Amino acid sequence: MTGAMTTSLPYLPRNVRLLIGMRASRSIGQGAMVAAFTLYLHALGWTAPAIGAVLMGALLFGTLLTIVVGPLSDRGRRRTFLLGYDLVQAIVATTAMLTTTHWLLVVAAVIGGFGRGANGSAGPFSPVEQAWLAIELPVARRGSVFSANSAVGFIGMGIGALLAALPAWWLGHEMSTADYRLLFLLPLAGSLASFTLMWMAREPSVPPPPARRYDAHRIRGEENRLLAKLVLANSLNGLGIGLIGPLVAYWFAIKFQRGLIDIGPGIALGLLAGGAGSFLAGWIARRHGIMKAIVWMRGVGILLLVAMPLVPWFWPAMALYIARGVSNRGTGGVRQALAAGLTRAERRGLASSLQNISMQLPRAIGPVIGGALFHAGYLALPFLLGAALQLAYLVLYVRFFGRTEAARVHESQSVTISD
């Protein structure tokens, strides 16, 4: 697609609006699980290494699916993939709500990805959504729309985390395992709503790529080199996030001896802050380019990550967590937009898959390491290791992609893009 991209593009295509609505629907249940799932397992008597192992299993399973689904989606049938995902999610949420049998709960958690927080996306199927959005949007709009899409997910997750804490407020005491099980109604309802919205969507037809007689091999080689660099940088980021992210509610519980009544609202505010950060990242990207948005915001996030375990009081530590939601989570949408711009349209599912896989695989290892360190009494070390890994990621990210066209283009200038 070649054309002059200007700022006067206010309209969102119908499919884009449906995809954003799907993210909103799923995100509420995902937010509830981020706040409550590890606490639920803790209430069932599971140890920190066991909880970390379940989270690792969910991330590894999602990674394997992503390896298969992303490249396949480049051949079409994206709508079928997403319908299937939401149907399966509804089944596993029902299973988790109806039983506490350990092996059934593990299977449901691994398939459903409970507690990992996919920001309302379709988990391992999210490359399908990202590629679909990129098809529907001109390159100059992707930074802002991807950021808005990410913001919707964080806001929904924040609402879900608040809803997860409501039963404890009503009861006036900590929740029983039966109370926790009722929370699986939220991901169940979200999956059914998302399925309905996807049923209303119609997959766009993608024209075949234009014939390239002389430079196809060169272009493919350049894309492959960029994708290899993306995998390397994201691996560091994924491991850094995995050490802390999936276990943060559990960390607050064991460090400060607090329950869902206190932790749930804090997690919710952190997620809502991520929504605000996504809008902020989109605003910065529109005016200064994607790379500056990433550098400025992720840099602040690293400093907050270092400070968080050093604070000896619950609410100041939670305030740092909430502030970090703005700076760290907010860059998710613009980073997805950059990854979508590293290849031609016919390889965009592959690029989105590698973006996710290179994060998910090392992120799957993180909870096991972090859980073992927490169990051994090292409550600050995973934070410091995570900060070091994320700093290395940021340095490599700037070095690898700072000069790419996808990183520099922004909507405040009129540019000509060959996509």
C-alpha positions as CSV (number, residue, x, y, z in Angstrom):
1,M,0.0,0.0,0.0
2,T,1.6,3.3,-1.1
3,G,0.2,6.7,-0.4
4,A,0.5,10.0,1.4
5,M,-0.5,9.6,5.1
6,T,-1.8,12.6,6.8
7,T,-3.3,13.4,10.2
8,S,-6.8,13.7,8.9
9,L,-7.8,10.1,9.5
10,P,-10.4,10.1,12.3
11,Y,-12.5,7.2,11.2
12,L,-11.9,3.7,12.5
13,P,-13.1,0.8,10.2
14,R,-15.8,-1.4,11.5
15,N,-13.6,-4.4,12.0
16,V,-11.2,-2.3,14.1
17,R,-14.0,-1.1,16.3
18,L,-15.1,-4.8,16.8
19,L,-11.6,-5.9,17.6
20,I,-11.2,-3.1,20.2
21,G,-14.6,-4.1,21.6
22,M,-13.4,-7.7,21.9
23,R,-10.3,-6.6,23.8
24,A,-12.5,-4.6,26.2
25,S,-14.8,-7.7,26.8
26,R,-11.9,-10.1,27.5
27,S,-9.9,-7.6,29.6
28,I,-12.3,-7.5,32.6
29,G,-12.0,-11.2,33.3
30,Q,-8.2,-11.1,32.7
31,G,-7.9,-8.3,35.2
32,A,-9.8,-10.2,37.8
33,M,-7.5,-13.2,37.3
34,V,-4.4,-11.0,37.6
35,A,-5.6,-9.8,41.0
36,A,-7.0,-13.0,42.3
37,F,-5.7,-16.2,40.7
38,T,-2.4,-16.5,42.6
39,L,-4.1,-15.6,45.8
40,Y,-6.7,-18.3,45.0
41,L,-3.9,-20.9,44.6
42,H,-2.3,-19.5,47.8
43,A,-5.7,-20.0,49.6
44,L,-5.8,-23.6,48.3
45,G,-2.4,-24.2,50.0
46,W,-0.2,-24.1,47.0
47,T,3.5,-23.2,47.5
48,A,5.3,-20.4,45.7
49,P,7.3,-22.8,43.4
50,A,4.0,-24.6,42.6
51,I,2.2,-21.4,41.7
52,G,5.2,-20.3,39.6
53,A,5.2,-23.7,37.8
54,V,1.5,-23.3,36.8
55,L,2.1,-19.8,35.5
56,M,5.2,-21.1,33.6
57,G,3.1,-23.9,32.1
58,A,0.5,-21.4,30.9
59,L,3.1,-19.2,29.3
60,L,4.9,-22.1,27.6
61,F,1.6,-23.5,26.3
62,G,0.7,-20.0,24.9
63,T,4.1,-19.8,23.3
64,L,3.8,-23.1,21.5
65,L,0.4,-22.0,20.1
66,T,1.8,-18.7,19.0
67,I,4.5,-20.4,17.0
68,V,1.9,-22.2,15.0
69,V,-0.9,-19.7,14.8
70,G,0.9,-16.5,13.8
71,P,2.4,-17.8,10.5
72,L,-0.8,-19.7,9.7
73,S,-2.8,-16.5,10.1
74,D,-0.8,-15.0,7.2
75,R,-2.7,-17.4,4.9
76,G,-6.1,-16.1,6.2
77,R,-9.0,-17.5,8.4
78,R,-8.1,-15.1,11.2
79,R,-11.8,-14.9,12.1
80,T,-11.9,-18.7,12.6
81,F,-8.9,-18.6,14.9
82,L,-10.3,-15.9,17.1
83,L,-13.8,-17.6,17.3
84,G,-12.1,-20.8,18.4
85,Y,-10.0,-19.1,21.0
86,D,-12.9,-17.4,22.7
87,L,-15.0,-20.6,22.7
88,V,-12.1,-22.6,24.4
89,Q,-11.7,-19.8,26.9
90,A,-15.3,-20.0,27.9
91,I,-15.0,-23.8,28.4
92,V,-11.9,-23.6,30.7
93,A,-13.4,-20.7,32.7
94,T,-16.4,-22.9,33.4
95,T,-14.2,-25.8,34.4
96,A,-12.2,-23.7,36.8
97,M,-15.4,-22.3,38.3
98,L,-16.9,-25.8,38.9
99,T,-14.0,-27.7,40.4
100,T,-11.0,-27.6,42.7
101,T,-9.5,-30.9,41.5
102,H,-5.9,-30.1,41.1
103,W,-5.2,-31.6,37.7
104,L,-8.3,-30.1,36.2
105,L,-7.5,-26.7,37.6
106,V,-3.9,-27.0,36.2
107,V,-5.2,-27.9,32.8
108,A,-7.8,-25.0,32.8
109,A,-5.1,-22.6,34.1
110,V,-2.6,-23.6,31.4
111,I,-5.0,-23.4,28.6
112,G,-6.8,-20.3,29.9
113,G,-3.6,-18.4,30.9
114,F,-5.2,-17.4,34.2
115,G,-3.2,-14.8,36.1
116,R,-0.8,-13.9,33.3
117,G,-2.7,-10.8,32.1
118,A,-2.8,-10.6,28.3
119,N,-4.2,-7.0,28.4
120,G,-7.5,-8.2,26.8
121,S,-5.8,-9.7,23.8
122,A,-6.4,-13.2,22.5
123,G,-3.4,-14.6,24.4
124,P,-1.4,-16.9,22.1
125,F,-3.8,-15.8,19.3
126,S,-2.9,-12.1,19.7
127,P,-0.6,-12.1,16.6
128,V,-3.8,-12.7,14.6
129,E,-5.4,-9.6,16.1
130,Q,-2.3,-7.5,15.6
131,A,-1.9,-8.5,12.0
132,W,-5.6,-7.9,11.3
133,L,-5.4,-4.4,12.9
134,A,-2.3,-3.6,10.8
135,I,-4.1,-4.7,7.6
136,E,-7.0,-2.3,8.4
137,L,-4.8,0.7,9.3
138,P,-2.4,2.9,7.4
139,V,1.1,2.8,8.9
140,A,1.0,6.4,10.2
141,R,-2.0,5.6,12.4
142,R,-0.8,2.4,13.9
143,G,1.1,4.0,16.8
144,S,-2.0,5.9,18.1
145,V,-4.6,3.2,17.4
146,F,-2.5,0.3,18.8
147,S,-1.9,2.5,21.9
148,A,-5.6,3.2,22.2
149,N,-6.3,-0.5,21.8
150,S,-3.8,-1.3,24.6
151,A,-5.3,1.4,26.8
152,V,-8.8,-0.1,26.4
153,G,-7.3,-3.5,27.6
154,F,-5.7,-1.9,30.7
155,I,-8.8,0.0,31.6
156,G,-10.9,-3.2,31.4
157,M,-8.3,-5.1,33.4
158,G,-8.4,-2.4,36.1
159,I,-12.2,-2.7,36.2
160,G,-11.9,-6.5,36.5
161,A,-9.4,-6.2,39.3
162,L,-11.8,-3.9,41.2
163,L,-14.6,-6.4,40.6
164,A,-12.5,-9.2,42.0
165,A,-12.1,-7.3,45.3
166,L,-15.9,-6.6,45.6
167,P,-16.8,-9.9,47.3
168,A,-14.2,-9.4,50.0
169,W,-15.6,-5.9,50.6
170,W,-19.2,-7.2,50.8
171,L,-18.2,-10.0,53.1
172,G,-16.0,-7.9,55.3
173,H,-13.3,-10.6,55.6
174,E,-10.9,-12.5,53.4
175,M,-12.4,-14.7,50.8
176,S,-12.8,-18.5,50.9
177,T,-11.9,-20.7,48.1
178,A,-15.6,-21.0,47.1
179,D,-15.8,-17.1,46.9
180,Y,-12.7,-17.1,44.6
181,R,-14.3,-19.6,42.3
182,L,-17.2,-17.3,41.6
183,L,-14.7,-14.8,40.0
184,F,-14.4,-17.2,37.0
185,L,-17.8,-15.9,35.9
186,L,-15.9,-12.7,34.7
187,P,-13.6,-14.4,32.1
188,L,-16.5,-16.7,31.1
189,A,-18.8,-13.7,30.4
190,G,-16.0,-11.8,28.6
191,S,-15.2,-14.7,26.3
192,L,-18.9,-15.1,25.3
193,A,-19.2,-11.4,24.6
194,S,-16.0,-11.4,22.6
195,F,-17.2,-14.5,20.6
196,T,-20.4,-12.6,19.8
197,L,-18.4,-9.5,18.5
198,M,-16.1,-11.6,16.4
199,W,-19.2,-13.4,14.9
200,M,-20.2,-9.9,13.6
201,A,-16.8,-9.2,12.0
202,R,-16.0,-10.0,8.3
203,E,-12.4,-10.8,7.5
204,P,-10.9,-8.5,4.9
205,S,-9.4,-9.8,1.7
206,V,-5.7,-9.1,1.4
207,P,-4.4,-8.6,-2.2
208,P,-1.4,-10.7,-3.2
209,P,1.9,-9.0,-2.8
210,P,3.2,-7.2,-5.9
211,A,5.7,-9.1,-8.0
212,R,9.3,-8.1,-7.1
213,R,11.8,-9.3,-9.8
214,Y,15.1,-8.0,-8.5
215,D,14.9,-7.1,-4.8
216,A,12.7,-9.8,-3.1
217,H,15.7,-11.7,-1.7
218,R,17.4,-8.6,-0.4
219,I,14.2,-7.3,1.3
220,R,13.5,-10.6,2.9
221,G,17.0,-10.7,4.2
222,E,16.7,-7.3,5.7
223,E,13.4,-8.2,7.4
224,N,14.9,-11.4,8.8
225,R,17.8,-9.5,10.3
226,L,15.4,-7.1,12.0
227,L,13.3,-9.9,13.3
228,A,16.3,-11.7,14.7
229,K,17.2,-8.5,16.6
230,L,13.7,-8.2,17.8
231,V,13.9,-11.7,19.3
232,L,17.1,-11.0,21.1
233,A,16.0,-7.8,22.6
234,N,12.5,-9.1,23.6
235,S,14.0,-12.1,25.3
236,L,15.7,-9.9,27.8
237,N,12.5,-8.0,28.4
238,G,10.4,-11.1,28.7
239,L,12.6,-12.6,31.4
240,G,12.8,-9.3,33.3
241,I,9.0,-9.1,33.3
242,G,8.5,-12.8,34.1
243,L,10.5,-12.6,37.3
244,I,8.0,-10.2,38.9
245,G,4.9,-9.5,36.8
246,P,2.8,-12.7,37.2
247,L,3.8,-12.9,41.0
248,V,3.3,-9.3,42.0
249,A,0.0,-9.9,43.9
250,Y,1.6,-12.9,45.7
251,W,4.6,-10.7,46.5
252,F,2.4,-8.1,48.1
253,A,0.7,-10.8,50.1
254,I,3.8,-12.4,51.6
255,K,5.8,-9.3,52.1
256,F,3.1,-7.1,53.7
257,Q,0.7,-9.8,54.9
258,R,-2.2,-8.2,53.0
259,G,-5.2,-9.8,51.3
260,L,-7.3,-9.2,48.2
261,I,-9.2,-6.4,50.0
262,D,-6.0,-4.2,49.9
263,I,-4.2,-5.8,47.0
264,G,-7.1,-5.9,44.5
265,P,-7.7,-2.1,44.4
266,G,-4.0,-1.4,44.1
267,I,-3.6,-3.8,41.2
268,A,-6.7,-2.2,39.6
269,L,-5.2,1.3,39.9
270,G,-1.9,0.0,38.4
271,L,-3.8,-1.4,35.4
272,L,-5.9,1.7,35.0
273,A,-2.6,3.7,35.1
274,G,-1.4,1.4,32.3
275,G,-4.4,2.6,30.2
276,A,-3.5,6.2,30.9
277,G,0.1,5.4,30.0
278,S,-1.0,3.9,26.7
279,F,-2.8,7.1,25.7
280,L,0.4,9.1,26.8
281,A,2.6,6.8,24.7
282,G,0.3,7.3,21.7
283,W,0.4,11.1,22.2
284,I,4.2,11.1,22.4
285,A,4.5,8.8,19.4
286,R,2.2,11.0,17.3
287,R,4.5,14.0,17.9
288,H,7.9,12.6,18.4
289,G,7.9,9.1,17.0
290,I,7.6,5.7,18.6
291,M,11.2,5.3,19.8
292,K,11.2,8.4,22.0
293,A,7.9,7.3,23.6
294,I,9.5,3.9,24.4
295,V,12.8,5.3,25.7
296,W,11.3,8.0,27.9
297,M,8.6,5.9,29.5
298,R,10.5,2.6,29.9
299,G,13.5,4.5,31.4
300,V,11.2,5.9,34.2
301,G,9.7,2.4,34.6
302,I,13.2,0.9,35.4
303,L,13.8,3.4,38.1
304,L,10.5,2.7,39.7
305,L,11.1,-1.1,39.5
306,V,14.4,-0.7,41.5
307,A,12.7,1.5,44.1
308,M,9.6,-0.7,44.7
309,P,11.1,-3.5,46.8
310,L,13.2,-1.1,48.8
311,V,10.2,0.6,50.4
312,P,9.2,-1.0,53.7
313,W,5.5,0.0,53.8
314,F,2.6,-1.4,51.8
315,W,0.9,1.7,50.4
316,P,4.1,3.5,49.3
317,A,5.2,0.3,47.6
318,M,1.8,0.1,46.0
319,A,2.0,3.7,44.9
320,L,5.3,2.9,43.1
321,Y,3.6,-0.1,41.4
322,I,0.7,2.1,40.2
323,A,3.1,4.8,38.9
324,R,5.1,2.1,37.1
325,G,1.8,1.1,35.4
326,V,1.9,4.4,33.5
327,S,5.5,4.2,32.4
328,N,6.0,0.5,31.7
329,R,2.7,-0.9,30.6
330,G,1.9,2.2,28.5
331,T,4.4,1.3,25.8
332,G,2.9,-2.0,24.8
333,G,0.8,-0.6,22.0
334,V,3.6,1.4,20.3
335,R,6.0,-1.5,20.5
336,Q,3.4,-3.7,18.8
337,A,3.0,-1.0,16.1
338,L,6.8,-0.9,15.6
339,A,7.0,-4.7,15.2
340,A,4.1,-4.6,12.7
341,G,6.2,-2.1,10.6
342,L,9.3,-4.3,10.4
343,T,8.0,-6.5,7.5
344,R,5.8,-6.3,4.5
345,A,2.0,-7.1,4.9
346,E,2.3,-10.7,3.8
347,R,4.7,-11.5,6.7
348,R,3.0,-9.5,9.4
349,G,1.6,-12.5,11.2
350,L,5.1,-13.9,11.4
351,A,6.4,-10.6,12.8
352,S,3.7,-10.4,15.4
353,S,4.3,-14.0,16.4
354,L,8.0,-13.5,16.9
355,Q,7.2,-10.3,18.9
356,N,5.0,-12.4,21.2
357,I,7.1,-15.6,21.3
358,S,10.3,-13.9,22.1
359,M,8.6,-12.3,25.1
360,Q,6.5,-15.3,26.2
361,L,9.2,-18.0,26.2
362,P,11.6,-16.3,28.6
363,R,8.7,-14.8,30.5
364,A,7.6,-18.4,31.1
365,I,10.8,-19.1,32.9
366,G,10.6,-16.0,35.1
367,P,7.8,-17.1,37.5
368,V,9.7,-20.3,38.4
369,I,12.9,-18.4,39.2
370,G,11.0,-15.6,40.9
371,G,8.9,-18.0,42.9
372,A,12.0,-20.0,44.1
373,L,13.7,-16.7,45.2
374,F,10.6,-15.5,47.0
375,H,10.3,-19.0,48.7
376,A,13.9,-18.7,49.8
377,G,13.3,-15.3,51.3
378,Y,14.9,-13.1,48.7
379,L,12.0,-10.7,48.2
380,A,14.0,-7.8,46.6
381,L,16.4,-9.8,44.3
382,P,13.9,-10.6,41.5
383,F,13.1,-6.9,41.2
384,L,16.7,-5.9,40.9
385,L,17.5,-8.7,38.3
386,G,14.4,-7.7,36.4
387,A,15.5,-4.0,36.3
388,A,18.9,-5.0,35.0
389,L,17.4,-7.1,32.2
390,Q,15.0,-4.4,31.2
391,L,17.8,-1.8,31.1
392,A,19.8,-4.1,28.7
393,Y,16.6,-4.6,26.6
394,L,16.1,-0.8,26.3
395,V,19.7,-0.2,25.2
396,L,19.5,-2.9,22.5
397,Y,16.1,-1.8,21.4
398,V,17.3,1.7,20.7
399,R,20.4,0.4,19.0
400,F,18.6,-2.1,16.8
401,F,15.5,-0.1,15.8
402,G,16.2,3.6,16.4
403,R,16.8,4.3,12.8
404,T,14.0,2.2,11.2
405,E,11.2,3.9,9.4
406,A,8.6,2.4,11.7
407,A,10.3,4.0,14.7
408,R,10.6,7.5,13.3
409,V,7.2,8.0,11.5
410,H,4.6,10.0,13.4
411,E,1.2,11.5,12.5
412,S,2.3,15.1,13.0
413,Q,4.1,15.0,9.7
414,S,2.9,14.1,6.3
415,V,5.0,11.2,4.9
416,T,5.0,8.8,2.1
417,I,5.2,5.2,3.1
418,S,5.8,2.1,1.1
419,D,4.0,-0.7,3.0
